[in-house]
Amino acid sequence: MNKNNKTILAWSGGKDSAMALYELKRVNTNSIAALLTTVTEGYNRISMHGVRRRLLLEQAAVLGYPLEEITIPQNCSNDIYENRMQTVLEKYRQQGVSAVAFGDLFLQDIRSYREKNMNRIGMQAIFPLWKKNTVELAQEFIRLGFRAFITCVDTQVLDREFSGREYDEDFLKDLPDGIDPCGENGEFHSFVYDGPIFSKPVHVERGEKVLRNKRFYYCDLV
């Protein structure tokens, strides 16, 4: 892939997105055209991660990239999600963007789904972190100086007390057996507020914690 290849990065605000961006910058083969984030209507927060849109805007600003937001309704269907995503990506394709990068690690069904959708609109799906060892990736994230808070945990697999914690060595040591250290199976989500790709930290503090849908325990960041 040549260095002038324009790419959009699917951006959740979390650590896997941050590591994907770090890797893209490190290999320097892709020109990042924008960060692409889905925001849930009504909540005005990053979908799934539950982070306030204001913090997303601050995060994009200190990273130095344009932010493209796609708003989706609560309880969004696949059809609505795919249609809105396609509309935005076709706009970028017409502007010369040829690829979308994702931070997925090892879930083949997710990769296949993304590749199918990208192929349909004539864009390439790329995966900078694919098949990286998640234990090593988690440790590398911390070693490089990235900092993140856990914004949401799935209480069916992880204790609610993990919500709001700093993503650090102690967090990794406390994870029960069977929990992926990068949360690739949806065990937890995060928000990165500092690191080597940031021009300065995003000022953020932990706020109220709340249980939603009798399952997901969120820590609000303010």
N, CA and C atoms as a LAMMPS dump frame, in Angstrom:
ITEM: TIMESTEP
0
ITEM: NUMBER OF ATOMS
666
ITEM: BOX BOUNDS ff ff ff
-5.0000000000000000e+02 5.0000000000000000e+02
-5.0000000000000000e+02 5.0000000000000000e+02
-5.0000000000000000e+02 5.0000000000000000e+02
ITEM: ATOMS id mol type element x y z
1 1 1 N 0.856 -1.193 0
2 1 2 C 0 0 0
3 1 3 C 0.887 1.237 0
4 2 1 N 0.679 2.137 -0.939
5 2 2 C 1.614 3.247 -1.016
6 2 3 C 1.283 4.345 -0.011
7 3 1 N 2.296 5.147 0.232
8 3 2 C 2.229 6.116 1.323
9 3 3 C 1.127 7.149 1.155
10 4 1 N 0.683 7.372 -0.07
11 4 2 C -0.348 8.375 -0.314
12 4 3 C -1.762 7.814 -0.189
13 5 1 N -1.88 6.558 0.198
14 5 2 C -3.19 5.93 0.302
15 5 3 C -4 6.589 1.418
16 6 1 N -5.106 7.205 1.058
17 6 2 C -5.935 7.892 2.046
18 6 3 C -6.833 6.893 2.767
19 7 1 N -6.834 6.983 4.083
20 7 2 C -7.521 6.001 4.914
21 7 3 C -8.327 6.696 6
22 8 1 N -9.503 6.157 6.285
23 8 2 C -10.294 6.571 7.443
24 8 3 C -10.103 5.527 8.536
25 9 1 N -9.994 5.976 9.763
26 9 2 C -9.873 5.054 10.892
27 9 3 C -11.179 5.005 11.657
28 10 1 N -11.751 3.802 11.794
29 10 2 C -12.929 3.623 12.641
30 10 3 C -12.498 3.849 14.091
31 11 1 N -13.053 4.874 14.705
32 11 2 C -12.549 5.376 15.989
33 11 3 C -13.622 5.268 17.07
34 12 1 N -13.357 4.464 18.089
35 12 2 C -14.292 4.32 19.201
36 12 3 C -13.897 5.178 20.391
37 13 1 N -12.679 5.725 20.351
38 13 2 C -12.152 6.462 21.494
39 13 3 C -11.404 5.591 22.468
40 14 1 N -11.429 4.27 22.233
41 14 2 C -10.82 3.324 23.156
42 14 3 C -9.41 2.916 22.77
43 15 1 N -8.857 2.001 23.562
44 15 2 C -7.447 1.655 23.43
45 15 3 C -7.106 0.943 22.135
46 16 1 N -7.995 0.078 21.622
47 16 2 C -7.671 -0.61 20.372
48 16 3 C -7.629 0.373 19.199
49 17 1 N -8.527 1.342 19.195
50 17 2 C -8.486 2.401 18.184
51 17 3 C -7.181 3.18 18.28
52 18 1 N -6.798 3.492 19.516
53 18 2 C -5.575 4.264 19.723
54 18 3 C -4.35 3.481 19.264
55 19 1 N -4.308 2.191 19.547
56 19 2 C -3.18 1.381 19.123
57 19 3 C -3.171 1.195 17.604
58 20 1 N -4.345 1.108 16.993
59 20 2 C -4.415 1.015 15.534
60 20 3 C -3.861 2.29 14.904
61 21 1 N -4.225 3.44 15.473
62 21 2 C -3.708 4.711 14.96
63 21 3 C -2.198 4.801 15.174
64 22 1 N -1.74 4.386 16.329
65 22 2 C -0.305 4.382 16.617
66 22 3 C 0.443 3.526 15.595
67 23 1 N -0.103 2.356 15.277
68 23 2 C 0.541 1.449 14.329
69 23 3 C 0.545 2.037 12.922
70 24 1 N -0.565 2.65 12.522
71 24 2 C -0.626 3.284 11.206
72 24 3 C 0.408 4.403 11.087
73 25 1 N 0.556 5.175 12.145
74 25 2 C 1.55 6.245 12.139
75 25 3 C 2.971 5.674 12.142
76 26 1 N 3.164 4.578 12.843
77 26 2 C 4.499 3.984 12.952
78 26 3 C 4.986 3.461 11.603
79 27 1 N 4.132 2.725 10.886
80 27 2 C 4.551 2.156 9.603
81 27 3 C 4.522 3.204 8.49
82 28 1 N 3.732 4.272 8.696
83 28 2 C 3.728 5.44 7.797
84 28 3 C 3.433 5.063 6.351
85 29 1 N 2.45 4.196 6.159
86 29 2 C 2.065 3.82 4.796
87 29 3 C 0.701 4.376 4.407
88 30 1 N 0.002 4.986 5.351
89 30 2 C -1.351 5.476 5.106
90 30 3 C -1.485 6.923 5.568
91 31 1 N -2.165 7.72 4.772
92 31 2 C -2.497 9.083 5.151
93 31 3 C -3.892 9.074 5.783
94 32 1 N -3.989 9.452 7.068
95 32 2 C -5.269 9.4 7.778
96 32 3 C -6.114 10.612 7.394
97 33 1 N -7.239 10.338 6.735
98 33 2 C -8.113 11.414 6.274
99 33 3 C -9.061 11.887 7.369
100 34 1 N -9.481 10.977 8.24
101 34 2 C -10.439 11.338 9.286
102 34 3 C -10.601 10.18 10.254
103 35 1 N -11.122 10.514 11.436
104 35 2 C -11.574 9.515 12.402
105 35 3 C -13.087 9.384 12.257
106 36 1 N -13.582 8.166 12.257
107 36 2 C -15.005 7.91 12.029
108 36 3 C -15.616 7.271 13.272
109 37 1 N -16.604 7.946 13.853
110 37 2 C -17.194 7.492 15.111
111 37 3 C -18.708 7.485 15.029
112 38 1 N -19.333 6.459 15.593
113 38 2 C -20.792 6.439 15.695
114 38 3 C -21.211 6.995 17.05
115 39 1 N -22.195 7.883 17.003
116 39 2 C -22.723 8.537 18.206
117 39 3 C -24.209 8.223 18.296
118 40 1 N -24.663 7.816 19.465
119 40 2 C -26.059 7.412 19.646
120 40 3 C -26.956 8.617 19.883
121 41 1 N -27.993 8.733 19.064
122 41 2 C -28.961 9.825 19.186
123 41 3 C -29.653 9.769 20.549
124 42 1 N -29.963 10.922 21.07
125 42 2 C -30.634 10.975 22.374
126 42 3 C -29.649 10.986 23.519
127 43 1 N -28.71 10.035 23.51
128 43 2 C -27.673 9.992 24.551
129 43 3 C -26.55 10.978 24.251
130 44 1 N -26.298 11.239 22.947
131 44 2 C -25.21 12.123 22.536
132 44 3 C -23.869 11.623 23.075
133 45 1 N -23.687 10.311 22.953
134 45 2 C -22.475 9.663 23.451
135 45 3 C -21.954 8.664 22.418
136 46 1 N -20.673 8.315 22.539
137 46 2 C -20.088 7.31 21.665
138 46 3 C -20.837 6 21.853
139 47 1 N -21.283 5.4 20.769
140 47 2 C -22.05 4.156 20.837
141 47 3 C -21.239 3.063 21.532
142 48 1 N -21.906 2.304 22.374
143 48 2 C -21.329 1.2 23.156
144 48 3 C -20.421 1.69 24.291
145 49 1 N -19.529 2.623 24.023
146 49 2 C -18.584 3.057 25.042
147 49 3 C -19.208 4.012 26.045
148 50 1 N -20.257 4.737 25.637
149 50 2 C -20.977 5.599 26.557
150 50 3 C -20.261 6.878 26.924
151 51 1 N -19.275 7.287 26.15
152 51 2 C -18.496 8.491 26.463
153 51 3 C -19.168 9.716 25.856
154 52 1 N -19.184 10.8 26.627
155 52 2 C -19.813 12.038 26.168
156 52 3 C -19.175 12.546 24.875
157 53 1 N -20.014 13.081 23.995
158 53 2 C -19.53 13.589 22.707
159 53 3 C -18.511 14.707 22.902
160 54 1 N -18.672 15.52 23.927
161 54 2 C -17.732 16.62 24.175
162 54 3 C -16.309 16.087 24.347
163 55 1 N -16.166 14.957 25.047
164 55 2 C -14.844 14.373 25.242
165 55 3 C -14.3 13.787 23.938
166 56 1 N -15.195 13.233 23.126
167 56 2 C -14.786 12.74 21.809
168 56 3 C -14.207 13.874 20.971
169 57 1 N -14.873 15.035 20.98
170 57 2 C -14.4 16.191 20.214
171 57 3 C -13.042 16.664 20.722
172 58 1 N -12.855 16.678 22.031
173 58 2 C -11.571 17.084 22.602
174 58 3 C -10.483 16.086 22.221
175 59 1 N -10.836 14.812 22.251
176 59 2 C -9.881 13.761 21.909
177 59 3 C -9.407 13.912 20.463
178 60 1 N -10.346 14.101 19.545
179 60 2 C -9.984 14.269 18.132
180 60 3 C -9.125 15.506 17.934
181 61 1 N -9.425 16.563 18.669
182 61 2 C -8.673 17.817 18.522
183 61 3 C -7.214 17.645 18.922
184 62 1 N -6.954 16.97 20.043
185 62 2 C -5.559 16.815 20.483
186 62 3 C -4.83 15.755 19.666
187 63 1 N -5.569 14.888 18.99
188 63 2 C -4.941 13.947 18.069
189 63 3 C -4.601 14.622 16.743
190 64 1 N -5.36 15.671 16.406
191 64 2 C -5.061 16.454 15.222
192 64 3 C -5.668 15.938 13.94
193 65 1 N -6.792 15.218 14.037
194 65 2 C -7.445 14.693 12.839
195 65 3 C -8.897 15.167 12.773
196 66 1 N -9.417 15.333 11.548
197 66 2 C -10.846 15.637 11.408
198 66 3 C -11.678 14.481 11.974
199 67 1 N -12.828 14.83 12.524
200 67 2 C -13.734 13.826 13.082
201 67 3 C -15.008 13.771 12.255
202 68 1 N -15.358 12.58 11.796
203 68 2 C -16.603 12.358 11.073
204 68 3 C -17.526 11.551 11.982
205 69 1 N -18.659 12.156 12.357
206 69 2 C -19.602 11.482 13.247
207 69 3 C -20.786 10.932 12.455
208 70 1 N -21.162 9.719 12.764
209 70 2 C -22.37 9.12 12.202
210 70 3 C -23.333 8.899 13.363
211 71 1 N -24.469 9.55 13.316
212 71 2 C -25.455 9.377 14.376
213 71 3 C -26.352 8.192 14.049
214 72 1 N -26.576 7.359 15.065
215 72 2 C -27.453 6.206 14.9
216 72 3 C -28.474 6.211 16.032
217 73 1 N -29.689 5.684 15.771
218 73 2 C -30.712 5.67 16.822
219 73 3 C -30.399 4.65 17.912
220 74 1 N -31.037 4.812 19.047
221 74 2 C -30.938 3.797 20.088
222 74 3 C -31.522 2.488 19.557
223 75 1 N -30.948 1.379 19.99
224 75 2 C -31.374 0.054 19.508
225 75 3 C -31.335 -0.002 17.982
226 76 1 N -30.247 0.485 17.424
227 76 2 C -30.099 0.611 15.974
228 76 3 C -30.058 -0.759 15.302
229 77 1 N -30.792 -0.886 14.186
230 77 2 C -30.769 -2.121 13.406
231 77 3 C -29.536 -2.137 12.503
232 78 1 N -29.153 -3.326 12.047
233 78 2 C -28.022 -3.443 11.132
234 78 3 C -28.275 -2.671 9.839
235 79 1 N -29.516 -2.717 9.348
236 79 2 C -29.831 -2.035 8.093
237 79 3 C -29.602 -0.534 8.2
238 80 1 N -30.083 0.072 9.292
239 80 2 C -29.899 1.511 9.488
240 80 3 C -28.415 1.839 9.63
241 81 1 N -27.718 1.048 10.432
242 81 2 C -26.283 1.272 10.64
243 81 3 C -25.529 1.203 9.318
244 82 1 N -25.794 0.159 8.548
245 82 2 C -25.069 -0.033 7.29
246 82 3 C -25.401 1.051 6.273
247 83 1 N -26.66 1.469 6.208
248 83 2 C -27.053 2.511 5.259
249 83 3 C -26.388 3.848 5.578
250 84 1 N -26.375 4.211 6.862
251 84 2 C -25.767 5.484 7.243
252 84 3 C -24.249 5.443 7.063
253 85 1 N -23.655 4.309 7.382
254 85 2 C -22.222 4.164 7.193
255 85 3 C -21.869 4.248 5.711
256 86 1 N -22.653 3.592 4.879
257 86 2 C -22.377 3.587 3.443
258 86 3 C -22.475 4.987 2.854
259 87 1 N -23.471 5.748 3.268
260 87 2 C -23.639 7.113 2.761
261 87 3 C -22.401 7.968 3.043
262 88 1 N -21.894 7.862 4.26
263 88 2 C -20.718 8.657 4.631
264 88 3 C -19.472 8.172 3.9
265 89 1 N -19.279 6.857 3.852
266 89 2 C -18.062 6.333 3.236
267 89 3 C -18.037 6.567 1.728
268 90 1 N -19.197 6.533 1.087
269 90 2 C -19.226 6.83 -0.348
270 90 3 C -18.8 8.269 -0.617
271 91 1 N -19.145 9.163 0.307
272 91 2 C -18.703 10.556 0.175
273 91 3 C -17.177 10.622 0.212
274 92 1 N -16.575 9.897 1.135
275 92 2 C -15.115 9.907 1.237
276 92 3 C -14.461 9.195 0.055
277 93 1 N -15.088 8.131 -0.416
278 93 2 C -14.528 7.421 -1.575
279 93 3 C -14.448 8.36 -2.778
280 94 1 N -15.459 9.198 -2.951
281 94 2 C -15.462 10.159 -4.056
282 94 3 C -14.38 11.222 -3.882
283 95 1 N -13.893 11.365 -2.648
284 95 2 C -12.82 12.333 -2.373
285 95 3 C -11.438 11.677 -2.42
286 96 1 N -11.408 10.415 -2.829
287 96 2 C -10.127 9.739 -2.992
288 96 3 C -9.697 8.865 -1.843
289 97 1 N -10.552 8.692 -0.828
290 97 2 C -10.238 7.781 0.276
291 97 3 C -10.539 6.356 -0.179
292 98 1 N -9.556 5.477 -0.035
293 98 2 C -9.706 4.132 -0.592
294 98 3 C -9.811 3.028 0.451
295 99 1 N -9.574 3.341 1.728
296 99 2 C -9.545 2.28 2.742
297 99 3 C -10.12 2.769 4.067
298 100 1 N -10.603 1.81 4.841
299 100 2 C -11.041 2.065 6.218
300 100 3 C -10.276 1.109 7.119
301 101 1 N -9.657 1.65 8.166
302 101 2 C -8.889 0.836 9.108
303 101 3 C -9.72 0.56 10.36
304 102 1 N -9.59 -0.655 10.864
305 102 2 C -10.326 -1.083 12.054
306 102 3 C -9.348 -1.646 13.088
307 103 1 N -9.72 -1.526 14.361
308 103 2 C -8.862 -1.994 15.439
309 103 3 C -9.143 -3.405 15.9
310 104 1 N -9.846 -4.196 15.1
311 104 2 C -10.174 -5.569 15.49
312 104 3 C -8.915 -6.417 15.622
313 105 1 N -8.998 -7.415 16.503
314 105 2 C -7.823 -8.213 16.833
315 105 3 C -7.885 -9.658 16.347
316 106 1 N -9.017 -10.338 16.617
317 106 2 C -9.026 -11.748 16.228
318 106 3 C -10.395 -12.335 15.906
319 107 1 N -11.461 -11.586 15.984
320 107 2 C -12.791 -12.141 15.725
321 107 3 C -13.043 -12.187 14.215
322 108 1 N -12.939 -13.391 13.635
323 108 2 C -13.01 -13.54 12.187
324 108 3 C -14.366 -13.145 11.628
325 109 1 N -15.451 -13.417 12.371
326 109 2 C -16.775 -13.075 11.861
327 109 3 C -16.933 -11.563 11.733
328 110 1 N -16.373 -10.808 12.667
329 110 2 C -16.419 -9.355 12.592
330 110 3 C -15.595 -8.859 11.414
331 111 1 N -14.416 -9.441 11.23
332 111 2 C -13.576 -9.035 10.096
333 111 3 C -14.286 -9.306 8.769
334 112 1 N -14.869 -10.477 8.649
335 112 2 C -15.555 -10.832 7.403
336 112 3 C -16.717 -9.892 7.124
337 113 1 N -17.446 -9.532 8.179
338 113 2 C -18.568 -8.598 8.05
339 113 3 C -18.084 -7.247 7.544
340 114 1 N -16.997 -6.751 8.107
341 114 2 C -16.471 -5.456 7.696
342 114 3 C -15.951 -5.516 6.251
343 115 1 N -15.25 -6.572 5.917
344 115 2 C -14.722 -6.694 4.565
345 115 3 C -15.846 -6.755 3.529
346 116 1 N -16.895 -7.465 3.856
347 116 2 C -18.048 -7.555 2.946
348 116 3 C -18.658 -6.172 2.707
349 117 1 N -18.849 -5.409 3.789
350 117 2 C -19.445 -4.074 3.657
351 117 3 C -18.541 -3.116 2.897
352 118 1 N -17.245 -3.188 3.142
353 118 2 C -16.316 -2.301 2.438
354 118 3 C -16.23 -2.662 0.953
355 119 1 N -16.199 -3.955 0.652
356 119 2 C -16.133 -4.391 -0.75
357 119 3 C -17.343 -3.897 -1.543
358 120 1 N -18.49 -3.848 -0.867
359 120 2 C -19.721 -3.441 -1.536
360 120 3 C -19.647 -2.005 -2.043
361 121 1 N -18.871 -1.175 -1.369
362 121 2 C -18.78 0.23 -1.792
363 121 3 C -17.418 0.55 -2.41
364 122 1 N -16.648 -0.497 -2.704
365 122 2 C -15.388 -0.296 -3.409
366 122 3 C -14.264 0.25 -2.568
367 123 1 N -14.254 -0.081 -1.264
368 123 2 C -13.17 0.351 -0.385
369 123 3 C -12.527 -0.873 0.252
370 124 1 N -11.301 -0.715 0.677
371 124 2 C -10.563 -1.799 1.311
372 124 3 C -10.669 -1.691 2.827
373 125 1 N -10.837 -2.815 3.496
374 125 2 C -10.788 -2.857 4.957
375 125 3 C -9.402 -3.324 5.377
376 126 1 N -8.751 -2.554 6.256
377 126 2 C -7.432 -2.95 6.735
378 126 3 C -7.452 -3.061 8.258
379 127 1 N -6.598 -3.942 8.766
380 127 2 C -6.617 -4.292 10.181
381 127 3 C -5.19 -4.254 10.733
382 128 1 N -4.733 -3.091 11.199
383 128 2 C -3.336 -2.935 11.625
384 128 3 C -2.929 -3.821 12.799
385 129 1 N -3.892 -4.255 13.62
386 129 2 C -3.565 -5.027 14.819
387 129 3 C -3.904 -6.512 14.689
388 130 1 N -4.33 -6.936 13.523
389 130 2 C -4.893 -8.281 13.361
390 130 3 C -3.908 -9.365 13.817
391 131 1 N -4.406 -10.257 14.672
392 131 2 C -3.699 -11.431 15.185
393 131 3 C -2.521 -11.088 16.096
394 132 1 N -2.422 -9.854 16.527
395 132 2 C -1.415 -9.537 17.531
396 132 3 C -1.797 -10.212 18.851
397 133 1 N -0.826 -10.671 19.588
398 133 2 C -1.057 -11.285 20.892
399 133 3 C -1.639 -10.237 21.836
400 134 1 N -2.83 -10.501 22.38
401 134 2 C -3.515 -9.454 23.146
402 134 3 C -2.859 -9.194 24.506
403 135 1 N -2.193 -10.196 25.07
404 135 2 C -1.442 -9.961 26.313
405 135 3 C -0.297 -8.993 26.034
406 136 1 N 0.437 -9.248 24.971
407 136 2 C 1.558 -8.381 24.613
408 136 3 C 1.078 -6.996 24.192
409 137 1 N -0.054 -6.936 23.48
410 137 2 C -0.583 -5.648 23.034
411 137 3 C -1.011 -4.797 24.22
412 138 1 N -1.66 -5.415 25.205
413 138 2 C -2.077 -4.687 26.402
414 138 3 C -0.874 -4.122 27.142
415 139 1 N 0.172 -4.923 27.264
416 139 2 C 1.378 -4.467 27.959
417 139 3 C 2.092 -3.371 27.17
418 140 1 N 2.072 -3.494 25.83
419 140 2 C 2.689 -2.471 24.999
420 140 3 C 1.962 -1.139 25.134
421 141 1 N 0.645 -1.181 25.179
422 141 2 C -0.169 0.022 25.36
423 141 3 C 0.266 0.783 26.605
424 142 1 N 0.451 0.057 27.686
425 142 2 C 0.851 0.687 28.954
426 142 3 C 2.297 1.156 28.887
427 143 1 N 3.165 0.332 28.327
428 143 2 C 4.593 0.66 28.247
429 143 3 C 4.842 1.91 27.409
430 144 1 N 4.052 2.097 26.362
431 144 2 C 4.214 3.258 25.487
432 144 3 C 3.761 4.56 26.139
433 145 1 N 3.055 4.458 27.264
434 145 2 C 2.607 5.653 27.968
435 145 3 C 1.175 6.061 27.686
436 146 1 N 0.421 5.194 27.029
437 146 2 C -1.009 5.468 26.871
438 146 3 C -1.695 5.374 28.23
439 147 1 N -2.744 6.179 28.396
440 147 2 C -3.54 6.119 29.623
441 147 3 C -5.025 6.107 29.26
442 148 1 N -5.767 5.279 29.961
443 148 2 C -7.189 5.112 29.64
444 148 3 C -7.97 4.731 30.889
445 149 1 N -9.257 5.085 30.863
446 149 2 C -10.192 4.641 31.885
447 149 3 C -11.128 3.598 31.281
448 150 1 N -11.561 2.661 32.098
449 150 2 C -12.588 1.705 31.688
450 150 3 C -13.936 2.385 31.82
451 151 1 N -14.672 2.474 30.724
452 151 2 C -15.937 3.205 30.721
453 151 3 C -17.15 2.305 30.887
454 152 1 N -17.005 1.019 30.577
455 152 2 C -18.152 0.12 30.606
456 152 3 C -17.668 -1.309 30.786
457 153 1 N -18.365 -2.083 31.609
458 153 2 C -18.079 -3.508 31.72
459 153 3 C -19.374 -4.291 31.535
460 154 1 N -19.233 -5.468 30.97
461 154 2 C -20.348 -6.401 30.832
462 154 3 C -20.399 -7.236 32.105
463 155 1 N -21.395 -6.984 32.953
464 155 2 C -21.44 -7.631 34.256
465 155 3 C -21.768 -9.119 34.182
466 156 1 N -22.076 -9.62 32.996
467 156 2 C -22.264 -11.066 32.853
468 156 3 C -20.927 -11.806 32.9
469 157 1 N -19.839 -11.077 32.643
470 157 2 C -18.533 -11.74 32.627
471 157 3 C -17.498 -11.057 33.519
472 158 1 N -17.775 -9.838 33.987
473 158 2 C -16.785 -9.082 34.753
474 158 3 C -17.47 -8.279 35.846
475 159 1 N -16.862 -8.25 37.015
476 159 2 C -17.44 -7.54 38.154
477 159 3 C -17.583 -6.049 37.865
478 160 1 N -18.652 -5.475 38.327
479 160 2 C -18.953 -4.06 38.074
480 160 3 C -17.884 -3.124 38.614
481 161 1 N -17.109 -3.57 39.59
482 161 2 C -16.084 -2.714 40.182
483 161 3 C -14.936 -2.408 39.222
484 162 1 N -14.854 -3.142 38.123
485 162 2 C -13.829 -2.835 37.127
486 162 3 C -14.174 -1.563 36.345
487 163 1 N -15.437 -1.186 36.319
488 163 2 C -15.844 0.029 35.622
489 163 3 C -15.253 1.256 36.316
490 164 1 N -14.656 2.132 35.534
491 164 2 C -14.061 3.342 36.087
492 164 3 C -12.599 3.208 36.463
493 165 1 N -12.072 1.992 36.4
494 165 2 C -10.676 1.807 36.776
495 165 3 C -9.733 2.306 35.686
496 166 1 N -8.536 2.649 36.096
497 166 2 C -7.477 2.961 35.148
498 166 3 C -7.024 1.659 34.486
499 167 1 N -6.773 1.738 33.189
500 167 2 C -6.266 0.565 32.465
501 167 3 C -4.751 0.532 32.661
502 168 1 N -4.322 -0.267 33.634
503 168 2 C -2.901 -0.313 33.971
504 168 3 C -2.518 -1.738 34.363
505 169 1 N -1.299 -1.908 34.84
506 169 2 C -0.818 -3.238 35.199
507 169 3 C -1.678 -3.879 36.282
508 170 1 N -2.132 -3.097 37.241
509 170 2 C -2.974 -3.644 38.307
510 170 3 C -4.3 -4.141 37.745
511 171 1 N -4.849 -3.387 36.812
512 171 2 C -6.096 -3.806 36.159
513 171 3 C -5.9 -5.15 35.475
514 172 1 N -4.817 -5.286 34.725
515 172 2 C -4.562 -6.529 34.003
516 172 3 C -4.367 -7.698 34.97
517 173 1 N -3.653 -7.458 36.058
518 173 2 C -3.411 -8.518 37.045
519 173 3 C -4.702 -8.982 37.709
520 174 1 N -5.656 -8.072 37.865
521 174 2 C -6.901 -8.395 38.562
522 174 3 C -7.95 -9.056 37.671
523 175 1 N -7.724 -9.077 36.351
524 175 2 C -8.714 -9.68 35.455
525 175 3 C -8.839 -11.182 35.733
526 176 1 N -10.054 -11.692 35.815
527 176 2 C -10.242 -13.138 36.022
528 176 3 C -9.758 -13.936 34.816
529 177 1 N -9.491 -15.208 35.044
530 177 2 C -9.118 -16.091 33.945
531 177 3 C -10.225 -16.102 32.891
532 178 1 N -9.809 -16.13 31.634
533 178 2 C -10.771 -16.201 30.541
534 178 3 C -11.203 -14.856 29.999
535 179 1 N -10.812 -13.769 30.667
536 179 2 C -11.15 -12.425 30.179
537 179 3 C -9.998 -11.922 29.316
538 180 1 N -10.3 -11.563 28.09
539 180 2 C -9.252 -11.077 27.204
540 180 3 C -8.707 -9.752 27.728
541 181 1 N -7.386 -9.594 27.814
542 181 2 C -6.822 -8.359 28.379
543 181 3 C -7.083 -7.118 27.539
544 182 1 N -7.5 -7.312 26.288
545 182 2 C -7.89 -6.17 25.452
546 182 3 C -9.409 -6.044 25.341
547 183 1 N -10.148 -6.905 26.03
548 183 2 C -11.61 -6.831 25.991
549 183 3 C -12.187 -7.098 24.619
550 184 1 N -11.511 -7.916 23.82
551 184 2 C -11.914 -8.117 22.431
552 184 3 C -13.265 -8.809 22.306
553 185 1 N -13.665 -9.544 23.336
554 185 2 C -14.96 -10.222 23.313
555 185 3 C -16.088 -9.373 23.889
556 186 1 N -15.817 -8.081 24.087
557 186 2 C -16.834 -7.171 24.601
558 186 3 C -16.924 -7.127 26.108
559 187 1 N -15.913 -7.661 26.799
560 187 2 C -15.954 -7.688 28.261
561 187 3 C -15.924 -6.288 28.868
562 188 1 N -15.218 -5.366 28.219
563 188 2 C -15.141 -3.989 28.717
564 188 3 C -14.782 -3.059 27.569
565 189 1 N -15.044 -1.757 27.788
566 189 2 C -14.687 -0.708 26.829
567 189 3 C -13.921 0.385 27.561
568 190 1 N -13.214 1.214 26.791
569 190 2 C -12.327 2.184 27.421
570 190 3 C -12.341 3.523 26.694
571 191 1 N -11.749 4.52 27.341
572 191 2 C -11.545 5.844 26.742
573 191 3 C -10.101 6.24 27.004
574 192 1 N -9.356 6.519 25.934
575 192 2 C -7.949 6.896 26.05
576 192 3 C -7.848 8.408 26.183
577 193 1 N -7.132 8.864 27.19
578 193 2 C -7.049 10.307 27.394
579 193 3 C -5.634 10.862 27.288
580 194 1 N -4.647 9.99 27.087
581 194 2 C -3.28 10.473 26.924
582 194 3 C -2.444 9.379 26.275
583 195 1 N -1.315 9.794 25.704
584 195 2 C -0.428 8.833 25.073
585 195 3 C 0.479 9.492 24.054
586 196 1 N 1.362 8.711 23.424
587 196 2 C 2.363 9.271 22.517
588 196 3 C 1.802 9.893 21.247
589 197 1 N 0.558 9.604 20.903
590 197 2 C -0.038 10.206 19.707
591 197 3 C -0.864 11.452 20.044
592 198 1 N -0.927 11.827 21.321
593 198 2 C -1.689 12.991 21.769
594 198 3 C -0.762 14.199 21.884
595 199 1 N -1.238 15.362 21.459
596 199 2 C -0.446 16.583 21.636
597 199 3 C -0.476 17.042 23.094
598 200 1 N -1.529 16.695 23.806
599 200 2 C -1.649 16.956 25.24
600 200 3 C -2.764 16.056 25.774
601 201 1 N -2.81 15.82 27.085
602 201 2 C -3.861 14.958 27.639
603 201 3 C -5.243 15.589 27.514
604 202 1 N -6.25 14.757 27.399
605 202 2 C -7.638 15.193 27.526
606 202 3 C -7.948 15.241 29.015
607 203 1 N -8.391 16.406 29.503
608 203 2 C -8.712 16.515 30.929
609 203 3 C -10.036 15.811 31.187
610 204 1 N -10.002 14.788 32.01
611 204 2 C -11.193 13.985 32.252
612 204 3 C -11.181 13.47 33.689
613 205 1 N -12.359 13.411 34.276
614 205 2 C -12.508 12.873 35.629
615 205 3 C -13.633 11.846 35.649
616 206 1 N -13.525 10.913 36.572
617 206 2 C -14.554 9.883 36.705
618 206 3 C -15.747 10.41 37.491
619 207 1 N -16.939 10.118 36.981
620 207 2 C -18.161 10.588 37.608
621 207 3 C -19.051 9.448 38.078
622 208 1 N -20.339 9.632 37.88
623 208 2 C -21.347 8.685 38.354
624 208 3 C -21.246 7.342 37.632
625 209 1 N -21.567 6.285 38.361
626 209 2 C -21.637 4.949 37.765
627 209 3 C -23.095 4.498 37.728
628 210 1 N -23.469 3.833 36.62
629 210 2 C -24.87 3.449 36.449
630 210 3 C -24.968 2.134 35.688
631 211 1 N -25.951 1.316 36.075
632 211 2 C -26.228 0.054 35.399
633 211 3 C -27.309 0.273 34.351
634 212 1 N -27.052 -0.177 33.103
635 212 2 C -28.028 -0.039 32.026
636 212 3 C -28.356 -1.409 31.436
637 213 1 N -29.628 -1.557 31.07
638 213 2 C -30.123 -2.806 30.477
639 213 3 C -29.88 -4.012 31.381
640 214 1 N -29.796 -3.741 32.701
641 214 2 C -29.591 -4.79 33.7
642 214 3 C -28.339 -5.625 33.423
643 215 1 N -27.375 -5.016 32.737
644 215 2 C -26.19 -5.783 32.33
645 215 3 C -24.916 -4.957 32.267
646 216 1 N -24.961 -3.778 31.633
647 216 2 C -23.742 -3.022 31.37
648 216 3 C -23.571 -1.92 32.405
649 217 1 N -22.427 -1.945 33.076
650 217 2 C -22.155 -0.988 34.146
651 217 3 C -21.218 0.092 33.613
652 218 1 N -21.737 1.316 33.508
653 218 2 C -21.006 2.433 32.91
654 218 3 C -20.436 3.349 33.993
655 219 1 N -19.259 3.881 33.717
656 219 2 C -18.713 4.972 34.515
657 219 3 C -18.712 6.213 33.653
658 220 1 N -19.456 7.218 34.048
659 220 2 C -19.511 8.459 33.288
660 220 3 C -18.19 9.209 33.447
661 221 1 N -17.688 9.734 32.341
662 221 2 C -16.486 10.565 32.377
663 221 3 C -16.892 11.995 32.096
664 222 1 N -16.357 12.917 32.905
665 222 2 C -16.757 14.314 32.812
666 222 3 C -15.519 15.202 32.717
